[in-house]
Amino acid sequence: MQRVQFSAFGTPEEVIESVEIDTPPPPGDGEAVFDVDAFPINPADLLTIEGRYAVKPPLPATLGAECVGRVTALGQNVSHIGVGDRVINLGRENWCQSKSVPAEQLVRVPEGIDPLQLAMLKVNPPTALLMLQKYVDLAPGDWVIQNAANSSVGQCLIRFARAGGIRTINVVRRQELVAPLTSLGADAVIVDGGDIADQVRTITGGAGAKLAIDAVGGTAITRLADGLTDGGTAINYGLLSGRNCEMTSHQLVFRQISLRGFWLVPWLTGMTAEEKESLYAGLAQRIADGQLRIDIEATYPIEDIKAAVAHARREGRKGKILVTPNGPLT
Ligand SMILES: NC(=O)c1ccc[n+]([C@@H]2O[C@H](COP(=O)([O-])OP(=O)(O)OC[C@H]3O[C@@H](n4cnc5c(N)ncnc54)[C@H](OP(=O)(O)O)[C@@H]3O)[C@@H](O)[C@H]2O)c1
């Protein structure tokens, strides 16, 4: 079977390759084997290949933060899933055709939902949801401002905020994103670069946003935080510019703005199995109800991983790049 790996940190499409390895052995006690039907290429995967992610694995390394698959075999003492079940894997290293894992890592997800959407369920939807829910008390009518608003996280955030009556100001890099994000439910869309504070004052009638959600770092978060009300909270959750967050002393001291960091990993680690099941059941239900959908630009076979990774690194994509390791999904 095929598995993606890299033997040196570097430019993703140069160092990544799909190689032939043995299929997983029959599952042992408490284990499960599943076929991987689809996985997305996320910015964190690209950072991992570049050696810039939180975890720098020993080389050669495999990777892949998330996937959707189907259980093909179970070891003894596994009762929460069955052979044939559609599952997502909460563990990593998912860029392969088949995988053996401790069964407790697998969460069953419903049939009848687009598997490509389920492949993107683990990381970005809970990231958007938890950032909206866990840092600031937001009431209907409150404003949240975010950048990289057309990213998958950004799209989820717009949808979840709209469903809860929270209003969003969305900062993007391209004018052509204004219309699609507005039809997704964005209350306002701003193209980055100008005086964000001034625009936010106009949009919010002087109130400002209570929460700023930043995926970019550098001076992008400085501009975003200028749209906050005094005492507001800025959360950084991404490293898209490759630069450290810059906040001014004026923002921190005189305007009493707080800077927080979000990482999904400790949130998931801190949850019980039941809490995780409930989180993902709720998010899967949102897909089923039509409240959650992440745009997809292209899917690739695993053999074309170099082209897939190169595509995922392009600016101005209209959606995610996914790989279907066991053939196209109908
Ligand atoms: N902390 C966590 O636990 C956590 C969890 C999930 C995701 N994330 C982070 O969330 C961010 C978005 O992930 P995603 O999967 O939603 O992304 P995605 O769907 O792959 O989209 C990438 C986005 O990044 C934007 N972008 C790329 N480089 C940029 C730059 N230098 N300045 C401004 N925008 C830039 C792109 O804008 P254009 O369309 O204009 O190119 C696009 O909106 C990433 O940084 C990812 O690592 C963090």
The ligand as a Tripos MOL2 file, in Angstrom:
@<TRIPOS>MOLECULE
LIG
   48    52     1     0     0
SMALL
NO_CHARGES

@<TRIPOS>ATOM
      1 N1         -4.2130   26.6990   16.2520 N.am      1 LIG1
      2 C1         -4.9430   25.6760   15.8200 C.2       1 LIG1
      3 O1         -5.2750   24.7520   16.5600 O.2       1 LIG1
      4 C2         -5.3810   25.6670   14.3950 C.ar      1 LIG1
      5 C3         -6.3610   24.7500   13.9660 C.ar      1 LIG1
      6 C4         -6.7680   24.8090   12.6240 C.ar      1 LIG1
      7 C5         -6.1950   25.7220   11.7480 C.ar      1 LIG1
      8 N2         -5.2260   26.5510   12.2290 N.ar      1 LIG1
      9 C6         -4.6290   27.5720   11.3590 C.3       1 LIG1
     10 O2         -5.6640   28.2650   10.7230 O.3       1 LIG1
     11 C7         -5.1630   28.8840    9.5490 C.3       1 LIG1
     12 C8         -6.1440   28.6260    8.4200 C.3       1 LIG1
     13 O3         -6.1610   27.2230    8.1680 O.3       1 LIG1
     14 P1         -7.1670   26.6420    7.0830 P.3       1 LIG1
     15 O4         -6.9700   25.1790    7.0020 O.co2     1 LIG1
     16 O5         -8.5130   27.1740    7.3900 O.co2     1 LIG1
     17 O6         -6.5990   27.3570    5.7610 O.3       1 LIG1
     18 P2         -6.9840   27.1240    4.2380 P.3       1 LIG1
     19 O7         -8.4220   26.8030    4.1170 O.co2     1 LIG1
     20 O8         -5.9850   26.1820    3.6540 O.co2     1 LIG1
     21 O9         -6.7460   28.5780    3.6290 O.3       1 LIG1
     22 C9         -5.5220   29.2590    3.7240 C.3       1 LIG1
     23 C10        -5.8170   30.7170    4.0130 C.3       1 LIG1
     24 O10        -4.6230   31.3790    4.3870 O.3       1 LIG1
     25 C11        -4.5760   32.6420    3.7400 C.3       1 LIG1
     26 N3         -3.1930   33.0510    3.7330 N.ar      1 LIG1
     27 C12        -2.1160   32.3350    3.3760 C.ar      1 LIG1
     28 N4         -0.9890   33.0370    3.5750 N.ar      1 LIG1
     29 C13        -1.3680   34.2330    4.0850 C.ar      1 LIG1
     30 C14        -0.6740   35.3950    4.5000 C.ar      1 LIG1
     31 N5          0.6580   35.4830    4.4370 N.pl3     1 LIG1
     32 N6         -1.3940   36.4460    4.9640 N.ar      1 LIG1
     33 C15        -2.7340   36.3840    5.0330 C.ar      1 LIG1
     34 N7         -3.4530   35.2980    4.6680 N.ar      1 LIG1
     35 C16        -2.7670   34.2400    4.1880 C.ar      1 LIG1
     36 C17        -5.1850   32.3640    2.3800 C.3       1 LIG1
     37 O11        -5.5700   33.5530    1.7960 O.3       1 LIG1
     38 P3         -5.6890   33.7090    0.1720 P.3       1 LIG1
     39 O12        -6.9370   32.9860   -0.2410 O.co2     1 LIG1
     40 O13        -5.7540   35.1760   -0.0290 O.co2     1 LIG1
     41 O14        -4.4460   33.0690   -0.4240 O.co2     1 LIG1
     42 C18        -6.3770   31.4930    2.8370 C.3       1 LIG1
     43 O15        -7.4030   32.3130    3.3310 O.3       1 LIG1
     44 C19        -3.7740   28.2850    9.3230 C.3       1 LIG1
     45 O16        -2.8130   29.1760    9.8020 O.3       1 LIG1
     46 C20        -3.7980   27.0430   10.1980 C.3       1 LIG1
     47 O17        -2.5200   26.6340   10.6040 O.3       1 LIG1
     48 C21        -4.8140   26.5520   13.5010 C.ar      1 LIG1
@<TRIPOS>BOND
     1     1     2 1
     2     2     3 2
     3     2     4 1
     4     4     5 ar
     5     4    48 ar
     6     5     6 ar
     7     6     7 ar
     8     7     8 ar
     9     8     9 1
    10     8    48 ar
    11     9    10 1
    12     9    46 1
    13    10    11 1
    14    11    12 1
    15    11    44 1
    16    12    13 1
    17    13    14 1
    18    14    15 2
    19    14    16 1
    20    14    17 1
    21    17    18 1
    22    18    19 2
    23    18    20 1
    24    18    21 1
    25    21    22 1
    26    22    23 1
    27    23    24 1
    28    23    42 1
    29    24    25 1
    30    25    26 1
    31    25    36 1
    32    26    27 ar
    33    26    35 ar
    34    27    28 ar
    35    28    29 ar
    36    29    30 ar
    37    29    35 ar
    38    30    31 1
    39    30    32 ar
    40    32    33 ar
    41    33    34 ar
    42    34    35 ar
    43    36    37 1
    44    36    42 1
    45    37    38 1
    46    38    39 2
    47    38    40 1
    48    38    41 1
    49    42    43 1
    50    44    45 1
    51    44    46 1
    52    46    47 1
@<TRIPOS>SUBSTRUCTURE
     1 LIG1         1 GROUP 0 **** ****
